[in-house]
Amino acid sequence: MTETHTFPEALPDWNNLKVIHRNTLAPRASFFLYDTPKDALTRNPSRSKTHSLSGKWKFSPASSPFDAPEEFHTAGYDTSKWGDIEVPGMWQLQGYGKGPHYTNVVYPFPVDPPNVPYDDNETGSYIRSFTVPSSFKDHQLRLRFEGVDSAFHIWVNGHEVGYSQGARNPSEFDITSFVDVNGNNSLAVRVYQFSDGSYIEDQDQWWLSGIFRDVNLLAFPKVHFQDYHVQTLLDAEYKDATLSVEVALNSSSDVNLQLLDADGKTIATRTQKADAKTKFEILVENPNKWTAETPYLYQLVLSTDSCAVEQRVGFRSSELKNGAFTVNGKPVIFRGANRHEHHPEFGRTIPYEFMRQDLLLMKTHNINAVRTSHQINDIRLYDLCDELGLWVMNECDLECHGFEEVDAAALPTEQRTLPFEEKKKIIYGNAARWTSDNPDWEEAYVDRARQAVLRDRNHPSVIMWSLGNEAFFGRNHKAMYKLIKEYDPTRLIHYEGDFEAETADMYSKMYPSIDLIIDFAKEKSWTKPLVLCEFIHAMGNGPGNIKEYIDAFYTYPRLMGGFVWEWANHGLKTKTQDGETFYGYGGDFGDIPNDSNFVMDGVVFSDHTPNPGLLEYKKAIEPVQVLGGDNRAVKIINRYDHITLDHLKCEWKLVGDKLSNIGKEVNIPKGIQPGETTELKIEGLDQIPDKESYLQLIFSLREATNWAKSGHEIASGQIRLREPTTLQILKSLFKPAAPTYKKISSQVLEITGPEDTTWQFNTIHGRLTSWQKGSQELIHTPPVLDFYRPLTDNDRPHDGANWLYTHLHQTKPHVRSVTYTSGAENLTITVQARIAPPVLEWSIDTSITYTFTSQHLSIKVKGKPQGVNAPKTLARIGLTMHLNSISSATWFGRGPGESYIDKKLSQYIGTYTASVDKLYTRYEYPQETGNRTDVRWVEFQGEGAGLKASFGELEGASFSALRYTTKDIDESTHPFELEKRRRGETVVRLDWAHHGLGTGSCGPKTLKEYELRNEAFEYEVLLE
């Protein structure tokens, strides 16, 4: 007899688009049940009807679901040979499976929606036992998973309970009938790395798997709350409010409501009979309003005879008013950050204190908004945002960016050369067919909207919803929008992929140019505003030209602000084969395909400490700005959205060349409203030094808040009071005499100055080869004119590509002639040279004049580019040399941190000293680093003699001092590789001009005003 068998016997749930959940309870608000209102007001989960099942579980990995142990969920299954795993956690970060895998856009598996591989789909089997607390008897028992990536089945005591997917959404099951309340219980969970849901979970982050958020056993008494919905409806004057509370219970009961203020004073009480549902509507006269600047929270307690819940309430409203985004009737500008959930050791499992520190860093750096890119976050984040005061754009767990790659590859030849935006519209239009505009996927999309809204709608910090990210646009987004408006009509809805704002309540753009957003904002008639959901891509050394975006936000009412991309580098802590610790990125874990270091694009490093980009962002978005003035009066503007400057203290100090004098407190007039300017009177600054000096105003918190101590600096600004000393005046201060010289070989002149100073100059190669002070040799290699820098991430797609194409990094000087002339006051040596690369015919023809005197050495350069294939821009124009025995630098210019022409406003003019090691910014992908700009002079110090360089009045002069050459940095892809090349000497750059940074790694290159055009130049520097 012939028998036919089919594998698998049935379509697996994780590969079945028609199965999203099996036996899950309806989504609801996130809350804990307590026995009494008193317990509820503690907000302490340990006093609630909750039993944590997080902790150590037994774990068995497999390469596919069909290779996983078949009967592992049965009673008495032997797990003695299984490993241990921490829950919550990602198994790839606990030594299991193939390891982390990073892609930005592409799917890491063959594209065949809704199907994912049967044979290459890592699967984790989890087991733990638990007992039910005695107080939970006679309760409904629920099992709640806050997040499981990507899909999972569960069994209790050998009985299959259900299935769920939607990796970053909660899942809740009623397990009452499966549990032995008097004995030991077995909980088995099988987790699948990939499911059909993975097609819409293609966010720009690591592919990691497991039970990565908390697991709790919950007890619900016979009469209990199923859900509740809190709304605060302000009147037309934004003064009084109606507190609306819809309550759903599992059966009829009396429901008590109590509203308390922040001090615990009762504001209102009500009791209503609920036939499963009831609605409270309570008038509250002039409540304190919740904003990100004034996060005032009331406490709401709902109770029955058997349980109580607590919810903090913030009274606020949000809406479009005359086409502008407003909260409580006033315009709001997002000074925001995109925040992925990331921890360098635990992946998307975020410890509470680590999360809290993230938000405290945001607050102390003037950030006022978070976009939860690109999924709803750990529920505790929203509690913190409510407390600390942060607007939240809450984003559904949805992205299917990988289909772009599929349709881009399928473009016909004639469309591949179209401009980027035209090509993008074609690709995105085609790519929507896979899931976003496919009716078969509607419930998968709508489910993610439902989960987000029902879980988080009671949080005042959640100011708007987002339908996801980079998922093109189609009918399923419209269905999500419709559902959200039914559940929550009080909030706006964002979705960037809806390019024409056909459905979304606002326009949204990623990485537009400043000109584009200004042109958009200038349109004469408009009903919807524009938000930059992603801008100023913060990859590596950058971002540059932030200020220009922020200025546009405050100039044009249509602009809502934006969210920097992104908050943190996603490096994962790992080790080299030699045991050296470093932060890995795509490809460091054998993950193929990968997108390399594109995951390192945050304003904080992988350990979540600030990098220079965060300091620059803080400065650009500071809520008080100095507009101008003098030593008698200074004009400032209030750029808060809702509050005055009454909570701030202002002090002045005088800074200059080796000068820093603390001044007096400055009176800030009371009641300065948002957007208003005022004049501050400066007292006690009648005498101004007769040299370059600056008035600096520092604004700080007068009193401590829940996010910063008193005295925390909010903003600062400088005003120049005296002009810099010119180079010509500096030279005139000396009474130089000509040094003596002699020819010590056919190629070398030896020049002798006072105080045992001697130089040697090679007249054939046109180079200063020696500078000695007594027996100490100062220079390790001669100063050479240089036009290249190590490439930054932001250089590579734009100017950096042009520099490599034109061989800028390979240029060398080729001497044409050397002339030396001795006079009464100096000896001059003029070198005519052609600085050119191999392969091509372009060059920069230069004349370099070395003027030796008894007091100093002047180096004057002139250059003129020629050639049809010359680079359009230069990275820098300056001297590069290596110095011996240098350990530190002191300078007058911007500091103390690094700065560049378009990333410098956070660094203030002053006199600073730092060790050479401290002058280096340790980017997690080595690149251009450590520049200090707007420098008047710099002095390099060490054992014995040093060197001082003076630029005079030149604006934009820079220096750097590192232990690495440009080549060292360019050839290294990790800091540990670079640091193996550490040199004993110091590589010094003295730059007259430097090219901007921009945000070209994903966005516009530097602005034209910050470009270093390849044009004729003439500069000078004095060396002593």
N, C-alpha and C positions, 0 to 999 in steps of 0.2 A: 504493500500500500504506500502510495506517495504521500509524504508529509511536507508541508511548507511552513517555514518559520520566518518571521520578520523581526529584524532588529532596528530600532527598539519596538517593543510591542505596542506602545502608544507614544504619541508626541510628548516629550518631556515638558513639564510646566515651564521650565526655564527657556524653552525654545518655542513656546506657544503664545502667540500674540493675544489670544483670547483669554489667557489666564494671567492676570496681573496680581490678584490676591485670591487666596482660597481660605475661607473661614476666618478672615480678619474682622475685627470690630470696626464700626464706622469711625472715621477720623474725628478728632475732637481737639479742643484746646488742651494745652499742656498744663496740668495742675496736679497737686498732691492732695489727697483727702486726709483730713485730720479728725480726731474724735470730737474736739470741741473748738469753738471760736478762739479760746485762749491759746490753744496749741497752734492753731492756724496762724495766729498773729506772730508767732516766733519765726515763721518761714524756715523752719529747720526740718529738712526731709527726714532726719533720724527720728523725729517725733510724729511722723505721719504714718499712714497705713501702707508703708512701703518697705519691702525687704530686698536689699540689693543682691543680685546674683552675679555681679561683676567680681573679678578675682581670677584665681587659677583654675583653668579647665584642662581636661585631657584632650589631646589633639592628634589627628592623623591626616597627613596631606596625601593627595593623589593627583596624578597628571590629568585625570578626567573624571567626570561623575561615574563612569562605568568601571573605573578602576578603584573606586572608593569601597571600603568594606560594606557588604550588602546588608547585613543584619545587625549593624552596630547599635541600633536603637532598641534592640530587644533586651529584656530584663537579664541581668547577670552577665552581659557581654564583657569579655576580658579585655581591659584596656591597660594591663600592666606593662605592655611593651610600647605603649603610646608615649609621645612626648607631652610636655606641659606647655601651655600657652596662656598669656595674660589676656583677659577680656575686661575692658575693651582694648583692642589692638589690631594691627595689621599683620597677617602671618608672614609676609615677605620681610618684615623688619624684625622678626623674631627667629630668623634662621630657617624658614620653611619655603619650599617652592623655588622657582627660578630666580626670584629676586624682583626688586622694583623695576618698572618699565615706564619710561617717559616718552610721550609724544605730545606735541602741541595740537596738531590738526588730525593727522592720519589715524586710522584704526589699526591696532596691532594684530588684527586677524583678517582673513579674507572677507571682503564685503559681499554679503548675500542676505540682506535684511528679509525677515526677522531672524534668520538662522545664524547661530554661532557654532564654532567647531565642537563636535562631539569628542574628538580625540585630543584636543589641545585646549583644555578648559580646566585649569587647576581647581580642585575641589577640596575643601577642608571639612573634616568631620569632627565635631565638638561634642564632648560629654561632660556633664557634671551632675552631682546629686544635690538635693536640697531637702530641707524639712520646712514645714509650714509653721510660722509662729503661732502660738496658742491663741493669741488675740485675733487671729484671722479666721478662726472657725466660724461657721454659719455666715460666711461672706462669699460673695462672688469673687473668684480668684482670676486675676488677669496676668498675663505675661506680656510685658511691653519691651520691645526692642527699639531703641532710639535711632539706630542706624546699622545696617548690614550691607556690605558691598560684595556682590551685586544683587544676589537673590538667595533665598534659603527656604528649606523645609524644616519643620520642627516636630518632634515626637516627645510625649510625656508618658513615662512608664510603658513604653513600647507602642503606644497608640499615636497614630499620625494625627496631629492637631491641625496643621495647615501649611500654607505656603505664602510667601510675599516677595515682591520685588519693588524697586524704587530705592536705590542704594542709600540715599541720604534722608529719606523720609521715615517716620516711625511706623511700626507695625504692632498691633495689639491683638491678643488672642484671649478668648475665654477658655480657661483650662480647668474650670471647676469640676467637671465630670470626670476628669482624668487623674485627679490628684488624690493621694491618700493624706488627709490632714493629720493623721496620727502617726505616720511612719515616714520612711525614707523614700524620696522620689528621684527618678532619673529623668534628666532633661537632655535630649539629643538634638543637635542642630547640624544640618548639612548646608554648607555655604558654597555657592558657585561663583567663580571669578567672573564669568561672562554669562549673560542672559540676553534675551531679545531687548531688554531694557538698556543694555550696554550701548546700543546704537544711539540712544539719546542721552548717554552719560559720557560723552566724548569731550569733557572739559580739558583745558590746558593745564594738566597736572599729572602726577604719577598715577599709573594704574596699580592700585593697591587693593587688597582684599581682606575680608574678615568681618567679625563682629566688632566694629570700631567705635561704637558708642555704648552707653550703659545698657544693662539688662536689669529689669526690676520685676519682682513679683508684687502685684498690687492687690489690696483687699478692698472691695466695695461692699458696704453693708446692704441689707435688704432694700432699704430706701436710700438712694444715692443720686448724686448729680451725674448726669450723662455728659452735659456740656453747658457752657454759658457764653454769652456774647456781650461784651461791654462796649458802649459807644458814648462819646462825650459830644453833645450837640450844642455848639455855641450859638448865641443869638446873633442878630445882624450887626450888633455893635461889638461883638467878640468880648462881651462882658459876662453876662450870666450864662448858665449852661443847664441843659437837661441831661442828667445821667440816665442813660437807657441801659437796662440789663435784662437780656432775655435768658431765661433759665430753662433747661430741659432736665427732667428727672425720669427715673425708670418707672415711677408710680406716683400717685397723688400724695401730696403732703403739704404741710405748712412750710413756707420758706421765709427765713428771717434775713433781712439785709441790714448791714451796718456799714456806714461810711465814716472813716476817721481821717483826720488830717495828719500831717507828718509828725506832729507832737503827740499823737494818740488821742486827741480830743474828738469826741463824737460830733459829727456834722449832721448826720441823718440816720434814722432807723425806720424800717418798714417791715411788716409781716403780711404775706399774701398766701392765699391758698393756691396751690398749683395742681392742676389736673395734667400731670406729666409736663406741661409747659406753662410758664407764666412770664409776664414782662413787667418790670419795674420802670417807672418814669418819675424821676425825682428832680425837682428844680433846685439848683445850687446857686446861690447868689454870689456873683463875682469870685469864683474860685481862683486860687493861684493857677496860673497857666503853665502848662508844660511846654518847654522848648529845649533845644539842645544847649541853650545858654542858661536856662532856668529850669532844670529837671526836677520840678516839684512833684512829689508823688503822694497821693492819698492811698489809704488802705481800705479795700472793700472786702468784707467778710460775708459770705453766704452760708447759711447753716440750716439744717433740719435737726430733728431730735437725735439723729444717729451719726451725723458727720458734718464737717465744715470745710470750706475752701477759702483761700485768701487770694486776692488779686490786687496788685498795685495799679492805680489809675492815674493817668495824666490827662488833664483837661486841655484839649487842643483840637483844632480843626485844620484841614489842609484842602486847598482848592486852587483852581485857576481863576484869577481875577484880572479882567481886561487882558487876558492872554498870558499873564505872568504867574509864576508859581508862588503861592503865598501860604504861610502858616499863621493862624490867628489874625488873618487880615494883612500881614506884613510880608513883603518879598523876602525870600530866603535864597541865599547863594550856597550851593554845595561846595565846600572845600574838602572834598572827600578822598577816600582811598578804596580801591578794590582789595578785598581781603579774602584770599583762599584760606582754607583751614590747613595749616601746616605746622608741623613740629619736626625739628631736624633728626630726632630719634624715633618718634612714634607716628610719623606721617599725619594722617587726618584725625588721629586720636589726640585731643588737645587737653592737657591738664588744666584745671581751672585757673590756677595762679598764673600759668603761662598765658592763657587767654586774657586774663585780667591785665597783665603787664602790657600786652599788645594794645589794649584799649587805653590804658593810662599813657602809654607812649604817644598814641594818637592825640589824646587831649592835650598833653603837654607840648605837642608840636602843632597846635592850632587846627588840627583836623576836626571837622564837625560832622562828618557823615561816613557811613560804611556801606558799600555795596557787597552783598554776600555772594561774591563770585565763586562758582556759578551754581549754587545750591543753597537751600536753607541750611543754616548752621546749627551747631550745638545749641540747645535751647537756653543754656546758661548765658550765652552771649547777649541775648535780648534782655535778660534781667539786668546785666551790667550796663547795656546801652540805656536802658530806662533810668538807672541810677546815676550814671556819670553824665549823661546828656550827649547822645550821638544820634543823628538822623540815620535811619536804616532803609536802604532800598533792598527789600527782601526778594531774592531771586529764586524762582522755581528751579528744581534740579533737572535742567534740560539743556542739552547741547548736542548737535549732530554735525559738527564742523567737518568731519571726515569725508562727507559726501562731496564737499567742494573739490577735494583732490581727485575724486572719481570723475567728476564732470569737467574739471579743468583739463585732465588728460584726454578727454574725449572731444575737446574743441577742434573744429576744422582749422586747417592751416591759416586761412585768411582771418580768422578771429583771434588767433593767438598774439597778433601784433597790435591789437587794439589798445588804446589807453586803459590804464588800470581800472578806473571806475566803470567804463563801458563794459569791459570784460567781466568785471565783478557782477554787474547786473545780469548779464547773460548766464553766468555760472550759477549764481544764486537762484535765478528763476528756474533753471533746469533742476538744480539740486533739491528744491522743495518737494519734488514729486516722490522722493524716496519715503519720507515719513511725514513731514510737516503739512503737505497738501494731499496726503493719502488718507482717505476716510477710514481705512482699516486701523490706523494708529490714533484715531480721535480719543478713545478712552484712555490710552496710555498717556497722552498729553494732558487731558482734563484731570486725570487722577493726580498728577503732580501739582496742578494748580489747587485742587481741592485740599490736598494734604498741607500745602504751605499756608493757605488762608485760614483753614480751620485751626491749625496748630498755633498760629502766631498773631491772629488779628486783635488780640486783647492787649498787645504791647503798644504803649504810646510812641515808643521810639520807631516803630515800623511806620514810616511815613508814606511809602508807596510800594506797590508790587511790581515785580519784573517777570515777564513770561519766560525768561531763560536767556540764552546767549548763543549767537552764531548758529542758529537753527533755521536760517532762511526765513520764509514767511509763507503761511498758507492757511487753509481753512481751520486747521486744528488750533492755531493761535487765536483765531476769532472765537472758537468755541471756548478756549481758556478764558479769554476776556469776558465773554458773556457770563460764564459761571462765576468768575470772581466778582463781577458787579452785582450778581444776585446775592452772593454771600456777604459782600462788603461794599456798599455803594459810597462809602465815605472817603475812599482813598483813590488816588490816581494810579494808572497802570502804565508801565514803561515796557517797551521792547524795541531795541535798536534795529532788529531785522525788518521791522515795518518801516521801510525807508521813507515812505510818503505819509507816515502817521495816519494811515487809512483807518486803523483801529485804535492804536495807542493814543494816550492822552497827551503825548508830547513827541516832538522829534528827538532823535538821539543819534549821535555820531561817535565814531571811534577815530582818534588820531587825525582830525582834520587840521588843516593849516589855519593860522590865525586869520589870514585874509578871508578864508572861506566862511568862518563863523561870523566875522564882522559883516560880510556881505549878506549873509542869511539874516542877521539881526537887524539890518537896515531896511528890510522889506517893509513897505509902507502899511500894508494891511496884513494882520496875522491874528490867529486865534489860539495857536498852540506854541509853547516855548520850546527851546532847544537845550538839552543837557548833553554833556560829553561824558558818556558812560565809561569811556576809557580815553585818557589823554596823557601826554608827557611820559612816554614809555621809559621806565626807570632802569634800563638794563645797563649794568656796568657803570662806567664813569659818565654820569649824567644825572638827571636830565638837564638840558640847557634851555635857555629862554622860557622859563616858567612865567616870569613876571608879566610878559606881554599877554598871555592868556588871561591871567587874573585881572589885569587892568581892563581887558575887554568885558569880562563878566560884570564888572561894576560900572561899566560905561553904558551897556545896552540892556534894557529891562527884559528883553526876550531871552537872554541867556541865563540859565539856571545854575551855572557852575559846572563842576566836573569831578571825576574820580581818577586820581593818579593810578596808572597801571605800573606796578601793583605794590602791595604792602611789603611782601617779603620775598627774598630769594628762597627757592624750594630745595636747596641743597640738603642731601641726606648724609648724616654722619657715617663715615665708613673708614676703612684703613687700607693702606697700600700693602703689598706683599711683605714689605719690610716692617710693617706695624705702625706706620706713620698715619696719624689721624687727619682726615680732610673731609670736605663736604662735596659729595659726588653729585653729578648731573647726568643727563641722558648719555648713555654709552658706557658709563663707568661701572655698570652692573651686568655687562654683556647683553644689554637690551637692544634688540634690532627688530624693526627700524626704530630710530630715535631722533629727537630734535636737539641733541647736544645741550648746550648751555642756555637755550632759550627759556629754560625754567628759572634762570638766575636773573630776575628782572624786577627786583623790589627796592624800596627805599630803606629797608633794613636788611642786614646780612642774614644768612641762614640761621644763625643763632639768635636772631631778632634783636640785635644791637643796631643802633642807627648808623647808616652810612652817610656820606656827604650829601647825597641827594635828598634825604629827609630834612637835613638842616636848611637846605636851599628852599625846599617846599614850605617849611615852617615860616621862613622869612617872607616868601612871596604871598602867603595867605594870612599874614598877621592881621589881626582885627583892628589895630591902630597903625596908621601910617603917617610918617613925617613927610610933609609935602615941600617944605622949604623954610627959609628964615635966615636969621643972623644971630649974633650974640645977645640981642635984646629981646627978640620975639620969634617964635616958631609956629608955623601953621601945621595942624594935624587934622586927620579925618577919622571919624568913627566908622569902622566897617563891620561892626557887629550887625546882626539882623534884628535883634529885639531889645537889647539892653544899652544903657548909657555906659559911660566910662567911670562911673562913681566908685566902682570896686577896685580901680587901679591906682597905683602910686607911680609918680614920675620923678626921676632924678636926672640931673645932668652931670656929665664929666667932660673934662677937656683932655683931648689926646693929640699927640703929635710925635715928632721925631724925638725919641727917648723921653717922652712926656706922657704922663697919665695922672691928672689931678681930679680927685673926687669933688664934685660941687655940691649944690644944695637941692632940696626937694623943690619940685616945680608944682605950683597949684594948678590942678585941672578943674576948670569950671564945672559946676554941677549941672546934670541934666542934659548933657550933649547927646542928642538922639542919633540913631543909626543913619548914616549918610551925611550927617552934619559935619561941617568943619568948624574949628575954633582956633584961636590964637593963644598960645601959652607965653606968659611973660617970664623971661629968664632973669633971675636976680643973682648978683654977685660975680658977674663975668664982664667986668669993665676993662680989665687988662688982658690983652691978647698977645701972646708971644710973637715976636717978629720973625717967625718962620712958619712953615706949613703946619697948620693945626686944624682940629675939627671939634665941633660941639657934638657930643653924643647924648641923645635922650634915651633912657631906659625905662620901659613901662613894665611894672610887675604887679603881682597880686598883693593887695593890701592885707587880706586875710586868707587863711588856709581854706581850701575847698576839699571835697571828697576825692579830688584827683591831683591836687598839688598843694605844696606847702606855701605859706605866706612868703613873699619875696621871689616866687618863681617868675622868671622873665617871660613876658608875653610878646613883647615887641621892642624894637630898638631902631634908631635911625641916626645918621650922621649928616652934619652940614659943614662944608668946608668954610673956614674962617680966614685962612691965609693961603695964598698960592704957593706952589712948590718952588724951590730954588732951581733955577735953570742950570743946565750943564755948563753953559758959558760962564755963569757967575762962579760955579764951583771951581772951574779951571783958573779963573782970575784970582781966586783966594790964595793960590800958590805963587811963589816967586821961583819958578824952576830954572835950573841950569842944565845944560846939555851933559849927559853922561859921557864917559869915555868909551871908546870901543877899539877893538882890534880884530884882525882876521886871524883865526887860529888854525884854519885849514882852508882848502880851496872852496869849501861849501859853507863854512860856519863863521859867523861874526860873534864875538863875545863882547857884551856890553856891560859896563860896570857903573853902578850907581852908588849912592851913599849907604852907609850902615850895612856893609857886607852884602849888598844886593847885586847879583849878576844875572844876566840873561844870555841865552845863546839862541841865535837865529840862523836857520838853514836857508841860504839864499837860493839854492837850487829848487828845493821843495816848497819854499815860501812859507815856512812854519816856524813858530816859536817853540823850540824843542826843550828849553830848560829855563827855569826860574828858581834861582837859589837864594836863600837867606842864610848867610853863613855856610855851614856844611849841609844844611837841610834842603833837599830838592822838593819844591812845592808841587810842580806839575808832573803827573804821571804820563799823560799824553798831551800833545799840543792842542790848543784851541782851534777848532775847525768850524767853518760856516756850515750850518746844517738846516735842512728844510723839512725834515721828517720827524714823526713821533711814533711810538708804538700805537698800533691801531686800537681804537676803542670799539666796543660793540656798536656804538652809534655811527662810527666812521664807516664800517665795513660795507654797508649796502650802497653808499653814496660816494662821498669824496674819497674815502679810503679805497674803494674799488678803482677810482680814477688814478689815485697815487700809485697803486700797484701796477695798473695797466701801463702807466707812463714811466715805471721804474724809478719813481721818486726815492724809494728806499735804497736804491743802489747808486745814487749820485756820489761822485767824488770830485775833488778839485784837481784841475789840470793847469799847472802854472804856465803862463805865457811869458811873463817877465817879472823881474824883481829889481827895484831901484831903491838905493838908500842914499840919504842926504844928511849931512851933519850941519847944524846951525849953532847959534850962540845959546839957544834955550832948549834945543831938543835934537834928537836924532830921529829921522823918519825913514821908515821902510815901507815902500808901496809894492804890493803884490797884485799883478793883473792875472786873473785866472778865469778859466771856464769851468763852471761846476756843471757836470753833465752825467747822465746815466749811460750804461752800455746800450746797445741795440738801436736806440733812437737818436735823432739828430738835434733835439732841443737842448737848450742849455740856459743857465743864468750866468751872464758875463759879469764878473765882479771886479771891483777894485777895493782892496783892503789896505788901509794905511795904519801902520803901527807907529805911534809917536812916543818915544821914550824920553822921559825927563828925570830929573833928580827926585821928583815927587810922585810921579805916577806913570802909568802906561795907558795911553788912549788907543782904542781900536775903533776905527771908523770904517764902515762898510758901505759900498754902493753896489747896487745890482740892477741888472736889466735883463728880463727874460727874452729869449728869441727862439724861433722854431715853430713849425706848424702843428706839432703834436705835443706841445708842452701841457703840463697839468693846468687845469683851470684855477685851482687853488693850491696853496701850500699848507702843510700842517703847522709850520712855525718858521720864523726867521730868527736865528740865534746862533750862539757859539756853544759847542759841546767840547768839554775837556774833562780829563780825569785828574783829580787832585789827591795828593798823598796826605796821610795822617790827619784827616779832617773828621771830626766827630759831631759837630753841631753847626748850626747857622743862626745868626741874629739878623733880623731884617726890619725895615720900615716899609710897611705896605699892608695888604690885606692878610688877615690871619685870624686865629692860629691855624685853621684847617686849610685844605687845598682849595684853589679857586681858579676859574677860567673866565674868559671874557664874557660868556653867557651863563656862567654858574659861579657868581662871586658875591652876590648881595648879602648872603648870610655871614660873610667874613668881613670884619670891620677893619678900617685903617688903624694901625697902631704899631708899636715896636714889640717884636716877639722873638723868643729864642726857643729852639727845639733841637733835639738830637737828630742826627741823620735818619736813624731808624724811625723816629716819630714823624718824619716828613713823608713817609711812605704809606699810602693807603692800600691795604691788602685786599684788593678785589679778588673775588673767588674764581674769576677767570682773568688771568693777568692781562693787563692793558695799560695804556697811558695813565700815569698816576702822579700825585704829589706836587703838582704845579702850584706856585703862589704868584698871584698877579697883582697889578697896580703897585709894583715895588719901586721905591726910590733908590734904595741901596740894600745890599745884602753883604754880610761879612761871614766868611767861613772860618771856623775856629777848630783848633785841635792841638796836638802836641807841637809846641814851638810856633813857627810862623803860620799866619793865615793869609787870607786874601779877601779884599773888599772890592765890590763892584758897585758903581754908582751910575744910574740912568738919568739923573736930573729930572726934568719936568715931563719926560715922555710918559704918556698915558698908555697903560696896558703892558708895560714891561714885566717880565716874569722870571722866575728862577725855579729850578728843582735841584735836589741833591739826593741821589739814590746810590744803592750798592749794585745796581744792575744797568746794563746797557740796553739800548733800544732793541738790539738783536736778541739779547737774553729774554726780554719780555715778550717780543713777538713770537719767539719759538717755544714758549711755555704755555701749557694749557691748564695748569693747576698751580697754585702757590707753592706746593711742595717741590714741584719741578723747578720753578724759578729760584727758590731759596737754596737749592743745591748749587746754583751758579753765583751765589753771593761773592762779591769781590772785596778785597782788602782796601782798595782805593775807593774814592767817592766820585761817581759820575755826575758832573755838574753841567747844567744847562743855564745859559744866560740868554734869555729871549727878548727881543725887541717887540715881536708880534707873535700872536698865537691864534690859530683857527678855533672857532667855537665848537661846542660839543653837539648841540641839538638833541633830537630824539629819533635819529634815523634808523635805529634798530627795528622800529615799528612805528613809523610816522615821519614827519617832516625832518629834513636836515636842519642845520642851524640857519637862523635868519640871515638875510643878505648883509645886514649891518654888522654881523659877527663873523662873516667870512673873511679869510685872509686871501685876497685875490692875488694871483700871480702877476704882479705888476712891478714897475720900477720902484726901488726903495733906497733910502739912505738913512743910516743910523750910526750912533756912537755910544761907547761905554767907557768909563774910566775905571781902571784897575789899580789898586794900591796894595 
